[in-house]
Amino acid sequence: MLFCLSVKSQVVFGSFQEVLDYADKHSISIRISEEQQAVNVIREKQSRSFLYPSVNASAGFNDNITLQPTLVPSRLFNPQAPEGSFEEMTFGKPYLYTASLQAQWNVLDFQKIFAIKTSEFQSEAGKLNTEVNRFNTYNQLASVYYSILLAQRSLEIDEKNINTTKEMLKNASEKYQKGIISESDLNRVSIQHLQNEKKFKTTESNLAQLYRQLQSILDLREKIQISDLRIDESHIIDADFQAVHPEVLFQEKQVDISKSLIKQSEAMRYPSLGFVYQYNYNWATDHFMDFSNVNKLPQQFFGVKINVPVFNGFSISQKIKESQAELKIQQMQLENTKIVKDKEDEILRIQYDQSVTDLEKSTRILELQEKNDIHTQNKYESGIISLDERLDRYSDLLSAQYNYLQSLSDFSLAKYKIFLRTIDFHKP
């Protein structure tokens, strides 16, 4: 369960799954991808709208300030007029009001039809791109989250080491004051204690940085607390990698887009068919806004238009070749992506199997070294062994701790990668 403590302004996570659930709703990279996906859906609807008829209405007013005279043959009005004589006459009225309605419908336009299919593929590619971003964000979160758990585990070990060398330093100081050991022996213990304290502070600093990285990925200003800091060392049995990698799905859709663009380019050679209807109504008057003696002049027409491309300077052929070249590139990228992701899965299985073996052995070695260190400390306190030998044996424990933490890190890294690969990011 995810909850916020308003008093302390903290966000508390109880598991890695809760971190992923929070990221789905708040991570800026995922949210931006989802918003871009919404834009792609709008573009798809926009491309479909071009198939619908368009209807436009307009109105206008003209003031014919000067009516142009026209030469009219005189014989139209006087048969006795000389041949070739003309009279100057003026036609029309000075004020003209116009209203019109136009409807146009491209009933057959192959280029727009294929453009719709392309926009559908682009919209689907947008959804897949969101899942690619989600997968990458999950990987970032997992890396930081498990690094926090490992840092916390390292702090626990460092704290024990500080307590161990603190007791050793206290014992060495007493022996030095009694003259039993030399100053160089005392200094060696002091150096080891300072190194342990330094490592503890360094791990603390790294842990603080990791928490801030987690805040950054989750777009959080509030402090983050992880309530369960234990690392699950249980093994994954028969991990299912049947879910197709989101990057492969995305690249497959890019191939579909390229194929659709070829069809869209080829459609430029096809004829198109459209209908047009227009109705005009004019009012002509002698005086401005005076409709008492108006002449009404209606007009309407219906037309069919067919457009057949005959020659276009080979531009369509070049466009088709360009689209075909783009398709070839996308197909090559798809094949490469499939190979890369398949090999990554195979490598991941090998890494995981090896990390399981290494962790089991490193854990067992650490357990044995811890037992040996207890025996060594008892021998040192009994005076059976020297301080030098005690410190040498203690170095073996530090080496075992380092190897254990490294094995635990490799195991956690491989395990969370397998976990993310088993998620089907393309579920409807």
C-alpha positions as a printed Julia matrix, in Angstrom:
428×3 Matrix{Float64}:
   0.0     0.0     0.0
   1.3     3.44   -0.97
   0.62    6.34    1.36
   1.89    9.83    2.17
   2.71   11.22    5.6
   1.55   14.83    5.34
   3.17   15.95    8.6
   6.64   14.88    7.62
   6.01   15.36    3.87
   7.18   11.86    3.07
   6.17    9.3     0.49
   6.55    5.77    1.81
   7.0     2.74   -0.45
   6.63   -0.77    0.87
   7.84   -2.62   -2.22
   9.31   -2.15   -5.68
   5.89   -2.78   -7.25
   4.54    0.24   -5.38
   7.34    2.33   -6.88
   6.33    1.17  -10.37
   2.66    1.92   -9.7
   3.57    5.41   -8.54
   5.76    5.96  -11.61
   2.9     5.02  -13.94
   0.92    7.98  -12.61
   3.62   10.54  -11.83
   6.83    9.92  -13.78
   7.28   12.86  -16.16
   8.78   10.74  -18.96
   5.78    8.38  -18.94
   3.28   11.24  -18.66
   4.84   13.1   -21.59
   4.68    9.94  -23.72
   1.02    9.49  -22.83
   0.27   13.11  -23.77
   2.08   12.63  -27.07
  -0.01    9.52  -27.58
  -3.14   11.66  -27.18
  -1.76   14.04  -29.84
  -1.3    11.07  -32.21
  -4.92   10.03  -31.69
  -6.05   13.57  -32.54
  -3.94   13.5   -35.71
  -5.52   10.19  -36.68
  -9.01   11.67  -36.3
  -7.88   14.73  -38.22
  -6.74   12.6   -41.17
 -10.14   10.86  -41.22
 -11.94   14.19  -41.33
 -10.57   14.86  -44.82
 -12.9    12.16  -46.19
 -16.0    14.05  -45.12
 -17.63   16.66  -47.36
 -16.84   20.29  -46.68
 -19.57   22.93  -46.54
 -18.77   26.65  -46.59
 -21.03   29.68  -46.42
 -20.03   33.21  -47.31
 -21.56   36.66  -47.67
 -20.28   39.87  -49.15
 -20.99   43.42  -50.2
 -19.66   45.38  -53.18
 -19.94   49.09  -53.77
 -19.45   49.7   -57.47
 -18.3    53.27  -57.04
 -17.95   53.72  -60.81
 -19.9    51.52  -63.19
 -17.81   50.9   -66.26
 -19.49   52.0   -69.54
 -19.83   49.44  -72.31
 -19.84   50.05  -76.08
 -22.99   48.59  -77.62
 -23.64   48.41  -81.42
 -26.13   51.12  -82.32
 -28.13   48.81  -84.6
 -29.33   46.84  -81.52
 -31.62   49.74  -80.73
 -31.84   51.54  -84.14
 -31.79   49.42  -87.31
 -31.22   52.59  -89.32
 -28.0    53.41  -87.54
 -24.8    53.42  -89.65
 -22.75   50.23  -89.85
 -19.97   50.12  -87.25
 -21.43   52.78  -84.99
 -21.61   52.22  -81.2
 -23.34   53.79  -78.29
 -21.86   54.07  -74.8
 -24.17   52.54  -72.21
 -23.87   51.63  -68.53
 -25.27   48.39  -67.08
 -25.67   47.17  -63.5
 -26.41   48.74  -60.16
 -23.92   50.3   -57.76
 -24.68   48.18  -54.69
 -24.41   44.4   -54.78
 -25.06   42.05  -51.84
 -24.01   38.41  -52.16
 -24.63   35.22  -50.17
 -23.38   31.79  -51.2
 -23.28   28.2   -50.02
 -20.69   25.74  -51.34
 -20.45   22.0   -50.7
 -17.53   19.89  -51.9
 -16.9    16.19  -51.44
 -13.9    14.21  -52.64
 -15.61   10.85  -52.81
 -12.56    9.03  -54.15
  -9.07   10.1   -53.08
  -6.68    7.16  -52.67
  -3.88    9.29  -51.28
  -6.03   10.43  -48.36
  -7.32    6.91  -47.82
  -3.77    5.58  -47.41
  -2.88    8.64  -45.33
  -5.53    7.52  -42.85
  -3.94    4.07  -42.65
  -0.53    5.68  -42.09
  -1.92    7.83  -39.28
  -3.42    4.72  -37.66
   0.0     3.06  -37.66
   1.58    6.24  -36.29
  -0.98    6.33  -33.49
  -0.21    2.69  -32.64
   3.51    3.49  -32.77
   2.88    6.29  -30.28
   1.33    3.8   -27.86
   4.3     1.47  -28.26
   6.71    4.35  -27.76
   4.98    5.02  -24.44
   5.66    1.42  -23.45
   9.31    1.73  -24.49
   9.62    4.8   -22.26
   7.83    2.92  -19.48
  10.26    0.0   -19.84
  13.28    2.33  -19.73
  11.86    4.2   -16.74
  11.26    0.91  -14.93
  14.89   -0.03  -15.56
  16.09    3.27  -14.12
  13.86    2.86  -11.09
  14.95   -0.72  -10.52
  18.62    0.19  -10.73
  18.25    3.0    -8.18
  15.82    1.1    -5.93
  18.0    -1.98   -5.57
  21.1     0.18   -5.2
  19.37    1.74   -2.19
  18.71   -1.7    -0.71
  22.31   -2.73   -1.33
  23.62    0.5     0.21
  21.47   -0.12    3.26
  22.82   -3.66    3.54
  26.34   -2.3     3.19
  25.65    0.21    5.99
  24.64   -2.62    8.29
  27.9    -4.44    7.57
  29.93   -1.21    7.89
  28.35   -0.5    11.26
  29.34   -3.93   12.53
  32.87   -3.37   11.26
  33.09   -0.05   13.1
  32.01   -1.73   16.33
  34.56   -4.49   15.76
  37.52   -2.16   15.16
  36.32    0.08   17.98
  36.71   -2.8    20.41
  40.02   -3.75   18.82
  41.27   -0.17   19.17
  40.17   -0.02   22.79
  41.98   -3.28   23.53
  45.08   -2.18   21.61
  45.2     1.15   23.47
  45.22   -0.65   26.82
  48.02   -2.95   25.66
  49.99   -0.01   24.29
  49.74    1.82   27.6
  51.04   -1.3    29.33
  53.87   -1.52   26.83
  52.73   -4.85   25.42
  52.44   -3.65   21.77
  54.33   -1.02   19.79
  53.03    2.3    18.52
  53.05    0.98   14.95
  50.71   -1.84   16.0
  48.39    0.7    17.62
  48.52    2.87   14.52
  47.59   -0.07   12.32
  44.43   -0.66   14.34
  43.63    3.07   14.29
  44.05    3.16   10.51
  41.7     0.22   10.04
  39.12    1.85   12.33
  39.35    5.14   10.41
  38.95    3.28    7.13
  35.8     1.61    8.43
  34.39    4.96    9.57
  35.26    6.53    6.23
  33.54    3.72    4.33
  30.44    4.1     6.5
  30.25    7.85    5.77
  30.84    7.26    2.05
  28.04    4.71    1.92
  25.76    7.12    3.81
  26.52    9.83    1.25
  25.89    7.43   -1.65
  22.59    6.41   -0.08
  21.47   10.05    0.21
  22.34   10.59   -3.46
  20.41    7.48   -4.5
  17.29    8.68   -2.69
  17.53   11.98   -4.56
  17.92   10.15   -7.85
  14.75    8.24   -7.04
  12.98   11.53   -6.28
  14.12   12.9    -9.64
  12.84    9.92  -11.65
   9.5     9.95   -9.8
   9.18   13.74  -10.11
   8.95   14.05   -6.32
   9.92   16.91   -4.03
   8.87   15.08   -0.87
  11.31   12.82    0.93
  11.13    9.12    0.15
  11.15    6.33    2.67
  11.36    2.63    1.85
   9.67    0.72    4.63
  11.0    -2.74    3.73
  14.76   -2.61    3.1
  15.29   -6.35    2.94
  16.66   -7.83   -0.28
  14.71  -10.81   -1.55
  17.33  -13.45   -2.33
  14.81  -16.03   -3.56
  15.49  -17.46   -7.01
  13.42  -17.1   -10.17
  12.51  -20.47  -11.64
  11.89  -20.79  -15.4
  11.56  -17.1   -16.23
   9.12  -16.58  -19.12
  10.63  -14.43  -21.87
   7.74  -14.98  -24.28
   6.66  -11.35  -23.98
   8.05   -9.5   -27.0
  10.47   -6.73  -26.09
   8.74   -3.31  -26.42
  11.55   -1.99  -28.61
  10.94   -4.84  -31.09
   7.21   -4.08  -31.14
   7.93   -0.41  -31.74
  10.32   -1.16  -34.61
   7.79   -3.55  -36.19
   5.31   -0.7   -36.24
   7.89    1.54  -37.91
   8.08   -1.03  -40.72
   4.28   -0.94  -41.04
   4.42    2.85  -41.28
   7.04    2.68  -44.03
   4.96    0.18  -46.02
   1.92    2.41  -45.7
   3.94    5.44  -46.86
   4.88    3.52  -50.03
   1.2     2.89  -50.77
   0.47    6.52  -50.01
   3.15    7.61  -52.48
   1.9     5.2   -55.16
  -1.61    6.57  -54.68
  -0.4     9.89  -56.12
  -0.63    8.17  -59.52
  -4.29    7.25  -59.07
  -7.19    9.42  -60.26
  -9.41   11.29  -57.82
 -13.12   12.05  -58.07
 -15.05   14.84  -56.42
 -18.45   16.54  -56.44
 -19.14   20.22  -55.97
 -22.4    22.12  -55.48
 -22.72   25.89  -55.16
 -25.71   28.15  -54.61
 -25.33   31.94  -54.97
 -27.89   34.65  -54.29
 -27.28   38.29  -55.24
 -29.22   41.45  -54.45
 -28.55   44.52  -56.63
 -29.84   47.95  -55.53
 -29.49   51.57  -56.56
 -29.2    52.87  -53.01
 -27.24   51.66  -49.99
 -29.33   49.41  -47.73
 -32.44   50.2   -49.71
 -34.18   47.0   -50.77
 -37.43   48.56  -51.99
 -36.41   48.25  -55.63
 -34.0    45.34  -55.46
 -33.1    42.9   -58.23
 -32.76   39.33  -57.0
 -30.23   37.26  -58.94
 -30.09   33.6   -57.79
 -27.61   31.1   -59.24
 -26.72   27.46  -58.54
 -24.64   24.76  -60.17
 -23.51   21.17  -59.63
 -20.25   19.77  -60.93
 -18.25   16.56  -61.09
 -14.47   16.76  -61.16
 -12.09   13.95  -61.99
  -8.36   14.48  -61.76
  -6.03   12.08  -63.6
  -2.26   12.54  -63.11
  -0.57   12.34  -66.51
   2.92   13.73  -66.09
   4.56   15.28  -63.05
   8.23   15.42  -63.9
   8.97   11.97  -62.35
   8.48   13.42  -58.84
   6.09   10.62  -57.87
   8.56    7.94  -59.01
  11.31    9.53  -56.94
   8.99    9.78  -53.95
   8.17    6.07  -54.24
  11.87    5.18  -54.46
  12.55    7.3   -51.39
   9.8     5.5   -49.46
  11.13    2.11  -50.57
  14.62    3.03  -49.36
  13.17    4.12  -46.01
  11.35    0.78  -45.74
  14.58   -1.12  -46.36
  16.3     0.85  -43.59
  13.46    0.17  -41.15
  13.49   -3.55  -42.01
  17.24   -3.71  -41.4
  16.8    -1.94  -38.06
  14.02   -4.36  -37.13
  16.17   -7.39  -37.89
  19.06   -5.91  -35.91
  16.8    -5.05  -32.96
  15.43   -8.61  -32.86
  18.93  -10.11  -32.85
  20.23   -7.66  -30.23
  17.28   -8.22  -27.89
  17.39  -12.01  -28.32
  21.09  -12.05  -27.45
  20.5    -9.72  -24.52
  17.94  -12.21  -23.18
  20.39  -15.09  -23.62
  23.16  -13.14  -21.9
  20.76  -12.2   -19.11
  19.94  -15.85  -18.45
  23.65  -16.7   -18.29
  24.35  -13.75  -15.99
  21.49  -14.68  -13.71
  22.51  -18.33  -13.43
  26.09  -17.29  -12.68
  24.97  -14.67  -10.15
  22.91  -17.29   -8.3
  25.93  -19.58   -8.03
  28.25  -16.73   -7.02
  25.84  -15.44   -4.38
  25.4   -18.88   -2.83
  29.15  -19.39   -2.6
  29.87  -15.83   -1.43
  27.2   -16.12    1.26
  28.67  -19.41    2.47
  32.21  -17.98    2.43
  31.07  -14.95    4.43
  29.37  -17.17    6.99
  32.57  -19.19    7.42
  34.72  -16.06    7.61
  32.44  -14.59   10.27
  32.82  -17.78   12.33
  36.57  -17.71   11.82
  36.7   -14.08   12.88
  34.94  -14.92   16.13
  37.52  -17.66   16.82
  40.35  -15.31   15.87
  39.05  -12.61   18.21
  38.85  -15.11   21.06
  42.43  -16.24   20.39
  43.6   -12.62   20.31
  41.87  -11.77   23.58
  43.42  -14.91   25.13
  46.85  -13.83   23.96
  47.32  -16.84   21.69
  47.87  -14.75   18.54
  49.42  -11.35   17.95
  47.67   -8.15   16.91
  49.23   -8.41   13.44
  47.72  -11.82   12.91
  44.38  -10.59   14.24
  44.34   -7.77   11.72
  45.43  -10.09    8.9
  42.54  -12.44    9.65
  40.2    -9.46    9.89
  41.26   -8.4     6.39
  40.04  -11.8     5.16
  36.61  -10.98    6.62
  36.55   -7.59    4.89
  37.41   -9.27    1.6
  34.6   -11.81    2.08
  32.16   -8.99    2.85
  33.17   -7.13   -0.3
  32.75  -10.26   -2.45
  29.37  -10.95   -0.86
  28.08   -7.44   -1.56
  29.37   -7.62   -5.13
  27.65  -10.99   -5.69
  24.46   -9.65   -4.12
  24.61   -6.64   -6.44
  25.08   -8.83   -9.53
  22.23  -11.1    -8.44
  19.84   -8.21   -7.77
  20.72   -6.58  -11.1
  20.08   -9.76  -13.09
  16.94  -10.59  -11.12
  15.2    -7.25  -11.64
  16.11   -7.29  -15.34
  14.48  -10.69  -15.68
  11.45   -9.44  -13.76
  11.04   -6.51  -16.14
  11.45   -8.77  -19.2
   8.58  -10.97  -18.04
   6.19   -7.99  -18.05
   3.98   -7.88  -21.14
   4.02   -4.16  -21.98
   1.69   -4.65  -24.94
  -1.32   -5.99  -23.06
  -4.52   -4.23  -24.17
